[in-house]
Amino acid sequence: MAKRFRQGQVLVTFTAGELRQMVVEPAERVGLRFDDGLVDRLLMDVQGDPGVLALLRFTLRRLWEARERNRITHEAYDRVGGGRLAVGRAAEQFFAPLSDDEKAAAQRLLLRLIQPATGTGVTCRRQPRDRLVPPAEAGGVSGGVLDKLVEAGLVVPVKSGDDAAPEYAPVHESLATAWPRFLKWLEDRRAEEQWRARLQAAAEEWQARGRKPETLWRGATLVLALQEAARLQAAGESLDPLEQTFLDASLARHRLRRVAQSAAIGAVGLGVLAFLGMWLWYEKSKNRILSDNLVLEEGLRTAETNLRRETALLNASWQGQEGARLAESGDTSGAFLWYARAWEQFDSVQDTVEEPDRSRLRANYLLQLGVAGRQAPALAGMAYAGMASDGFATVARTPDGSLALAARTDADAQADRPIARIWRWSQAGGAWSAPEDLPGLAGRGLTEMSGAYVSDDGHLVAVAATDRQGAGRVFVWDLPAPGAAVGPRESTFPGRFKEAALSPDGKHLAVVSSSCEAAKPGGGPRDQPARDPGTGPARGAREPTERVTVWRTDRLGEPLALPVPRDVGPLGGLTFSPRSDRLALGVGARPADGPEP
């Protein structure tokens, strides 16, 4: 079994309890202690990953190096990062101080171990040392850099047998997907491979069709191909013999065509010069105005399109660079926002970008956005470490982003498992904390979470919900400290929820609700039965009645029902003033002959 495990032939899934045991028991044997809740954070960052053992081992090694005496603290974890983030940060810390020659060698070595796959994926490979470092370079820069990568834990030696020579593999595929610098390397490699694939296909077609001249490259395609070939040669790489022959033939034909065109123009030009002069004068006089207008209009359209495209691509480029800079500094939320802006810029003009540049840029921006979204899941639904799939119905956060609230009910209403969770943002670590479940919602018969609200200081949160009988309910919790939610305090309101607002200071909660009342003969316009356009009043008609209910959140006792004129239409736009001393409400006028505004 041990032999098969070393050969990577055994795939094991570990439970959270087993992973916790792997962390806690070895630590206890050496007297190492973790801050409260730190093991939970670590397990949330690695659990569910196909390479969970590699991530766990790597993160624990980094935390051991960052320990304070016999304790590993939350501050150390924030610096090191957990799981994939730990690998990306360690890679950049390893790479930054290298010399230029060592950086070039590290890039070559890592790109031999991690290669781009179909689409935006990557493939991790094992390579023997003599494939990574040729014997002639064993004592040079490449050999030394490989040893440093192994020492840093970014590359690991793997033996397929007791007597076999070790092969080298990346510690985890997140070395590529969580390291912004490597993402740029992959982008360049994909562009190079796409160009090589086009060149190979064109050369093979030229060979298969008997090397016919019309299949050779020319114009801008040939110029770009020659530039790319020169770049490869400068990097010490060479083209396939058929590819080189194809490019040489294309260049020779290009030169021959230029010579032939020059000779033909010279011979024919002398014979028809006079005729052309007279004909051109006539046509120019006849069509000058129309032609000039058409050319000018077309030129303006082309210039406008080109300017819009180049401006958008330039904006997308620097926005992507800003996202990469923030990702390198650990600001995953900021990186996600900049990558999203870069994608919006590119997406607005991608139809005007020619292939293969369009596919290459599209894959690049989507890859950057996807990686940043996985590293900053709060921006995709206020969820942490893969929790975005829970499908929260409503979310809210403080203005400064230090606390987020999300709420949902179970997909099966009979299961009665409503959930309300909060996350706290750590400025020091640049990451969301483990989620805290708010107590007291189970068994309330809730079927729909309608709204979530957070006070500006993050010390009070509230949710509005609907139960199985269709009644509206509100719940309020105090948050005096992390992990110490107090509540909930509960109250009800009539009718179905429309909207709500929590005052910035968290002291008042207001709800607009709507219900139907039976029409009462002889009443005012709001009591009149609904009218049918063809027959007049409908018997037994019911029309909506809307109310505004306000509570003090410190006790959530008897609410205050605000008076609403009976001749107004729908209510909306419920808003507290910034100082929490005024409540504004928008109302619509209701005509006397019907309930519609």
Secondary structure by P-SEA (a helix, b strand, c coil): caaaaaaccbbbbbcaaaaaaaccaaaaaaccccccaaaaaaaaacccccaaaaaaaaaaaaaaaacccccccaaaaaaaccaaaaaaaaaaaacccccaaaaaaaaaaaaaacccccccbbbbbbbcccccccccccccaaaaaaaaaaaaccbbbbbccccccbbbbccccccccccaaaaaaaaaaaaaaaaaaaaaaaaaaaaaaccccccccccaaaaaaaaaaaaaaaacccccaaaaaaaaaaaaaaaaaaaaaaaaaaaaaaacaaaaaaaaaaaaaacaaaaaaaaaaaaaaaaaaaaaaaaaaaaaaaaaaaaaaaaaacaaaaaaaaaaaaaaaaaacccccccaaaaaaaaaaaaaaaaaaaacccccccccccccccccccccccccccbbbbbbccccccccbbbbbbbbbbccccccccbbbbccccccccccccccccccccccccccccccccbbbbbbbbcccccccccccccccccccccccccccccbbbbbbbbccccccccccccccccccccccccbbbbbbbbbbbbccccccccccccccccccccccccccccccbbbbbbbbbccccccc
